[in-house]
């Protein structure tokens, strides 16, 4: 069996600080996996990678399939292989389900790739609106982000659990995006309730962190990380 690798372009810490220029194509990111999440140039919406395809949840509420030519400042993806799976047959809120996932794992020190498919009694998402330069810090932008709700929606939730040690590289804890089966509703998950479905997880063995070494802004910017943890919690 091949090694389970999480490939990440850019860092969440840099994105939080306002480095939002796209520095890699979505097509290039897709060469490294089938399931994951990200955003586009200028923080333009929420990217969902599912079954080797890429979709953008836009701030007007629409969802479009991406061509691969779009640029991303931050994306994370893995070639998803299931290690653990369990069914949910009773209504479960998001926080309880996250705890159940971790309780079934060996500990909290590994990256996990997460895929949850089923019927969601409630789905609450947000979508970051596209920004223009000069970029503000992401936490400030999140104060006025569009939010959307649906009930009894069938779809797939994808994302990652990140160990506390890697806060800033990614978002410590769960970072999840959603897309419905019709590919018309999707974005960054704020809260949800699962009516019934299947939870699958994959233990990540290696993290490949890719940096935009040819982007002068990324290389030369002095990034203020002083309030990073608080800002990530606010934005998430």
C-alpha positions as CSV (number, residue, x, y, z in Angstrom):
1,X,0.0,0.0,0.0
2,X,1.3,3.4,-0.9
3,X,2.1,6.0,1.8
4,X,-0.8,8.3,2.8
5,X,0.4,11.8,2.2
6,X,-1.1,15.2,2.9
7,X,0.1,17.7,0.3
8,X,-0.3,21.3,1.2
9,X,0.4,24.4,-0.9
10,X,1.0,27.5,1.2
11,X,0.2,27.8,4.9
12,X,-2.9,28.9,6.7
13,X,-0.8,31.3,8.8
14,X,0.3,33.2,5.7
15,X,-3.3,33.3,4.4
16,X,-4.5,34.6,7.7
17,X,-2.0,37.4,7.6
18,X,-3.2,38.6,4.2
19,X,-1.0,36.7,1.7
20,X,-3.9,35.9,-0.7
21,X,-2.3,35.9,-4.1
22,X,-2.7,32.7,-6.0
23,X,0.7,31.0,-6.4
24,X,-0.2,27.5,-7.7
25,X,-2.8,26.1,-10.1
26,X,-5.7,24.0,-9.0
27,X,-4.7,21.5,-11.7
28,X,-1.2,21.1,-10.2
29,X,-2.7,20.6,-6.7
30,X,-5.0,17.9,-8.1
31,X,-2.0,15.9,-9.2
32,X,-1.4,15.2,-5.5
33,X,-4.7,13.8,-4.5
34,X,-8.5,13.4,-4.7
35,X,-9.9,14.9,-1.5
36,X,-9.3,18.2,0.3
37,X,-10.0,21.9,0.5
38,X,-8.6,25.3,-0.2
39,X,-9.4,28.8,-1.5
40,X,-8.7,30.8,-4.7
41,X,-6.7,33.9,-5.6
42,X,-7.8,36.8,-3.5
43,X,-9.6,34.5,-1.0
44,X,-12.3,34.0,-3.7
45,X,-14.6,31.5,-2.1
46,X,-14.2,27.9,-0.8
47,X,-12.6,25.1,-2.8
48,X,-13.8,21.5,-2.3
49,X,-11.7,18.6,-3.7
50,X,-13.9,15.5,-4.0
51,X,-13.3,12.3,-6.1
52,X,-10.5,14.1,-8.0
53,X,-12.6,17.0,-9.1
54,X,-12.4,20.6,-7.8
55,X,-15.4,22.9,-7.0
56,X,-15.7,26.5,-5.9
57,X,-18.3,27.6,-3.4
58,X,-18.8,31.3,-4.3
59,X,-19.9,34.1,-2.1
60,X,-23.1,34.6,-4.1
61,X,-24.1,31.0,-3.0
62,X,-23.4,29.4,-6.3
63,X,-21.1,26.4,-6.9
64,X,-19.0,25.9,-10.0
65,X,-16.7,23.2,-11.2
66,X,-13.2,24.5,-11.7
67,X,-11.1,24.0,-14.8
68,X,-7.8,23.5,-13.1
69,X,-6.3,26.8,-14.4
70,X,-7.4,28.8,-11.4
71,X,-4.8,29.9,-8.9
72,X,-4.7,29.1,-5.2
73,X,-2.8,30.6,-2.3
74,X,-3.7,27.8,0.0
75,X,-4.9,24.2,-0.6
76,X,-4.6,20.9,1.1
77,X,-5.2,17.5,-0.6
78,X,-4.7,13.8,-0.1
79,X,-5.2,10.6,-2.2
80,X,-7.9,9.4,0.2
81,X,-7.7,5.9,1.4
82,X,-10.0,4.7,4.1
83,X,-8.5,3.3,7.4
84,X,-11.6,3.5,9.6
85,X,-15.3,3.7,8.8
86,X,-18.5,3.7,10.9
87,X,-22.2,4.4,10.2
88,X,-24.3,7.0,12.0
89,X,-28.0,6.0,12.3
90,X,-29.2,8.6,14.8
91,X,-29.2,12.4,14.6
92,X,-25.8,13.7,15.8
93,X,-24.6,17.2,16.0
94,X,-21.2,18.2,14.6
95,X,-19.3,18.6,17.9
96,X,-20.4,15.2,19.1
97,X,-19.5,13.6,15.9
98,X,-16.0,15.1,15.9
99,X,-15.5,13.8,19.4
100,X,-16.7,10.3,18.3
101,X,-14.2,10.4,15.4
102,X,-11.3,11.2,17.7
103,X,-12.4,8.6,20.3
104,X,-12.1,5.9,17.7
105,X,-8.6,7.0,16.8
106,X,-5.4,6.1,18.6
107,X,-4.7,9.7,19.7
108,X,-4.7,13.3,18.7
109,X,-1.2,13.6,17.3
110,X,-1.8,12.5,13.7
111,X,-3.3,14.3,10.8
112,X,-6.5,12.7,9.7
113,X,-8.4,13.1,6.4
114,X,-12.1,13.0,6.9
115,X,-15.0,12.2,4.6
116,X,-18.6,12.1,5.8
117,X,-21.4,11.2,3.4
118,X,-25.1,11.2,4.1
119,X,-28.1,13.2,4.9
120,X,-27.5,16.3,7.0
121,X,-30.4,17.6,9.0
122,X,-28.8,21.0,9.2
123,X,-25.8,22.5,7.3
124,X,-24.4,25.9,8.1
125,X,-21.7,27.2,5.8
126,X,-19.8,30.4,5.2
127,X,-18.0,31.6,2.1
128,X,-15.2,34.1,2.0
129,X,-15.9,36.9,-0.5
130,X,-13.2,37.8,-3.1
131,X,-10.7,40.5,-1.9
132,X,-8.8,43.1,-3.7
133,X,-5.4,44.6,-2.7
134,X,-4.4,45.8,-0.3
135,X,-5.6,42.6,1.4
136,X,-6.8,42.8,5.0
137,X,-6.1,40.0,7.6
138,X,-8.5,37.1,7.2
139,X,-10.0,37.4,10.7
140,X,-11.2,41.0,9.8
141,X,-12.7,39.7,6.6
142,X,-14.5,36.9,8.4
143,X,-16.6,39.5,10.4
144,X,-18.7,40.2,7.3
145,X,-18.6,36.8,5.4
146,X,-21.8,35.6,3.7
147,X,-23.4,32.6,5.5
148,X,-25.8,30.0,4.1
149,X,-28.1,27.4,5.6
150,X,-29.8,24.3,4.3
151,X,-31.9,21.5,6.0
152,X,-32.2,17.9,5.0
153,X,-29.5,18.1,2.4
154,X,-27.6,15.1,1.0
155,X,-24.0,15.6,0.4
156,X,-20.4,15.1,1.4
157,X,-18.3,16.8,4.0
158,X,-14.5,16.7,3.5
159,X,-11.5,18.0,5.3
160,X,-8.8,17.3,7.9
161,X,-8.0,17.1,11.6
162,X,-4.8,18.8,12.4
163,X,-2.8,18.2,15.6
164,X,-2.3,21.2,17.9
165,X,1.4,21.2,17.2
166,X,0.8,22.3,13.6
167,X,-1.4,25.3,14.4
168,X,-0.6,28.0,11.7
169,X,0.6,25.5,9.1
170,X,-3.1,24.5,9.1
171,X,-6.0,25.1,11.4
172,X,-5.6,22.9,14.6
173,X,-8.6,20.7,15.1
174,X,-11.1,20.0,12.3
175,X,-11.2,22.1,9.1
176,X,-14.1,21.0,7.0
177,X,-15.8,21.9,3.7
178,X,-19.2,20.6,2.3
179,X,-20.7,20.1,-1.1
180,X,-24.2,18.7,-1.8
181,X,-25.0,15.8,-4.2
182,X,-26.4,18.3,-6.8
183,X,-23.1,20.3,-6.7
184,X,-25.2,23.5,-6.2
185,X,-24.5,24.2,-2.5
186,X,-21.1,24.2,-0.8
187,X,-18.6,26.0,1.3
188,X,-16.7,26.1,4.6
189,X,-18.5,24.3,7.4
190,X,-19.4,26.3,10.5
191,X,-21.9,23.9,12.1
192,X,-23.9,20.8,11.1
193,X,-26.2,18.0,12.2
194,X,-25.9,14.6,10.6
195,X,-29.2,12.7,10.3
196,X,-27.6,9.5,9.0
197,X,-24.6,8.6,7.0
198,X,-21.1,7.1,6.9
199,X,-17.9,8.5,8.5
200,X,-14.6,7.6,6.9
201,X,-11.1,8.6,8.1
202,X,-7.6,8.1,6.9
203,X,-4.4,8.4,9.1
204,X,-1.9,10.7,7.3
205,X,1.7,9.3,7.4
206,X,3.5,12.2,5.8
207,X,3.0,16.0,5.4
208,X,4.4,17.5,2.2
209,X,4.5,21.3,2.7
210,X,5.0,23.1,-0.6
211,X,6.0,26.8,-0.5
212,X,5.6,29.4,-3.3
213,X,9.4,30.0,-3.6
214,X,9.0,32.1,-6.8
215,X,6.5,34.5,-5.3
216,X,8.4,37.6,-3.9
217,X,5.5,38.7,-1.7
218,X,5.4,35.3,0.1
219,X,9.2,35.1,0.4
220,X,9.8,38.7,1.5
221,X,6.8,39.6,3.6
222,X,7.3,40.1,7.3
223,X,4.3,38.3,8.8
224,X,2.9,39.2,12.2
225,X,2.0,35.9,13.9
226,X,1.4,37.4,17.4
227,X,-2.4,36.8,17.5
228,X,-2.5,34.0,15.0
229,X,-4.2,31.4,17.2
230,X,-6.9,33.8,18.3
231,X,-7.5,34.9,14.7
232,X,-7.7,31.3,13.4
233,X,-10.3,30.5,16.1
234,X,-12.3,33.5,15.1
235,X,-12.2,32.8,11.4
236,X,-13.0,29.1,11.9
